[in-house]
Amino acid sequence: DVNIEHDFHLGNVRIRFCNIGFKEWVSERMLKEGSGVRNPGDRIPDGVLLVNGYKIAIEFENKITKGIERYQGMFDDYTADERYFLLLVVIHEDNPEWLMRHALYDARKVWFVDTTELFRHKSKIRIQNDRAHFLLHEILPLRQ
């Protein structure tokens, strides 16, 4: 089942973030159940990392399988949504290069990482978009 595979890999992503110090996570289920007025059609991320008061929307993709229009809509929605400081698109078993080159997005807000990079180093995660790449902790330093 595609949903079971998605949730399994998303769980691994959540554990990875926790292991490097990003421990505050709100799941999609909790976001759906939470109080707070949402407009019909509001996009709900797969998870949200809470880092130093910032909300980082996490969208997990099992390969790049959707059409560019669907990704474009996602990027537009998150760019306009002021609740989230960043959108981090985590891509499993695929390279984000095609998506970075063909979609239009605000490079200040939309970032990408593939799962190979996510799990490569013990304590560092390199995120990228078509304009730059950074280590995640350089953008969102953890409080000591």
Secondary structure as GFF3:
##gff-version 3
##sequence-region A 1 144
A	DSSP	alpha_helix	2	19	.	.	.	ID=ss1
A	DSSP	beta_strand	25	27	.	.	.	ID=ss2
A	DSSP	alpha_helix	28	33	.	.	.	ID=ss3
A	DSSP	beta_strand	47	51	.	.	.	ID=ss4
A	DSSP	beta_strand	54	62	.	.	.	ID=ss5
A	DSSP	alpha_helix	68	80	.	.	.	ID=ss6
A	DSSP	beta_strand	86	92	.	.	.	ID=ss7
A	DSSP	alpha_helix	97	102	.	.	.	ID=ss8
A	DSSP	beta_strand	110	114	.	.	.	ID=ss9
A	DSSP	alpha_helix	115	120	.	.	.	ID=ss10
A	DSSP	beta_strand	126	128	.	.	.	ID=ss11
A	DSSP	beta_strand	133	135	.	.	.	ID=ss12
A	DSSP	alpha_helix	136	139	.	.	.	ID=ss13
###
